[in-house]
Amino acid sequence: MANGKSVHGSAVVAQAGAKVVNIDDRKALNVDCGEIVTFRKGDKSFSWKFESANHRAVDLRAIAPSGFTDKPFMVYVSRNESERT
């Protein structure tokens, strides 16, 4: 996007209580819009807050720091409780 942010959300500082996912153990993840997830791969990690207006799936490689992973890992973003009607 023009403002430098992603249409999928933004990188955030890791927070206590956030979901932690080791990407070596799975191929995909379901999250709710607004959820914060810390992704781990070996000794590397980063945290992301998913804020997707279109609630689209995103390949982790599109939002992860450079060199974090080279394998496909899909994150499926659903509407959160307040967005469901």
N, C-alpha and C positions, 0 to 999 in steps of 0.2 A: 504494500500500500504506500501511498505517497508520504504518509507520516512516519514510515519506517516500521510500523507494527504489522503483525500478521493477521490475516482474516481468521486465523484459527485460535488466536489468543496471544499470550505473551509469556516470556520467561519471567520467573519470579524466584525469590529467595526461598529455599526449602523451609517448610513450616512443620512444626510438630503436629502430628495427627493427620498429615497428608498421606494419601495412598502411595505406597512404595512398590514399584514394579521392576523386577529383574527381567530385562528383555531377552535374556538367554533362555528363560524358562517357558516362553510362550511366543505366539506369532501375532496376536492381536489383543486389543483391550477395548472394553466398553466403558465410557465415562458419561457423566451428565454435564451439560453446559454449566460453567462456573466452577467445576471441580479442579482441584490442584493435585497434580501427580508428580512424584519424583521418580524419574527413570534411572535405573542403574544398569551398567554393563561393566563387569569387572570392577576396577577401581574408579571408573568414571561415573558421574551422575549429573543430572540437571533437573530442574523443576519447571513445570509449565502449568499455567492456568488456562484451561480451555474455555474460550468465549467465542463461540462460532455462531454468527447470525444465521447461517444457512444450515447448521447442524450437519455438516458433511463429514465424511470419513477423511482422515489425513494420514499419509504415510509419515511415520516418525522421522524419516530422513529429511523431510521438508522443513521440520521445525527444530531438530536437534543441532547442537553445536557441530561444527565441522569435525569430521573424524570420529564422531560418537559411534556410529554404526554404518555398515554397508549392506545390511540385509533388510528386506522389506519388513515392516512392522506397522500394521494398520491400527489406528485409534478411531473408534466409531463414537461420535458425539451425539448424544440424545438430548432432547429438551429436559430441562430440570423441572422440578415439581411445580414451581410457580409459572412455568411456561405451558404446562399441560392443561388442557381444558376438555 
